[in-house]
Amino acid sequence: MPQGLVKPSRGILHSGHPVYLEYEAETIAELMPGRLVKTDSSEEQIEVQTSGGTNTLGVLDVEYGEVRTSNYDASDQARVITGDCVVLLTKDSGAALAVGQTVIPANTGMVQAGTTAGAVVGYALQAVAKETKATVLVKLTI
């Protein structure tokens, strides 16, 4: 019997062949699992991606022993997911997402429909209405 996509209940990774990178977390609000991140100017720490950003490194994974809604603390070792995989991201308010639509970085590391300037980070695998901070499964292209 066919089954649709089921969002992971605890983690960010749904399926695929991820590549894991480790960086030090910078002191930034909203530095939490499921958010797009980039390196800071030192290239040793990560911070949340900004709207329309073009240098996305990957998606922040869940910290060991924590839950998906927990922020990272300053100087924590943060695991970043990139590569050929499907992950759970957070959609910003704005236009709805359709299945197969491109997604680009939005404010505070969230994603939005790829209708404005910005580097494509993946393709939506689920349709999402205009909801703030709704989760969506995305096939990464970064």
C-alpha angles and dihedrals in degrees: 000000000000119000129198126229114295118203114235111256099212111014141042101237115087102172145320138068108308128189113219122214127182125216137159115263117240123217100268132136115242093030093144139130117290094031125119113246139194133189119264123235092282091055088221100087132049131226134179117282118251129228111287092006117164103196103066112165099190145281124309112244127215113279114244111270094010136099129247093259096055119108119226116247123232113281094014115142103251124201115217123200121213136148136062102345148105116248139178111249133177119247119218122222115275133072119015119253124236126202109275095017118137119250127209133186118286132183119315095008097302124126134242138187111290096246098112136052115298142097115282111245098180151317126278114244093189135045115244128188125220097293126143113240096358114159122238135180111241132188103225122228097182 
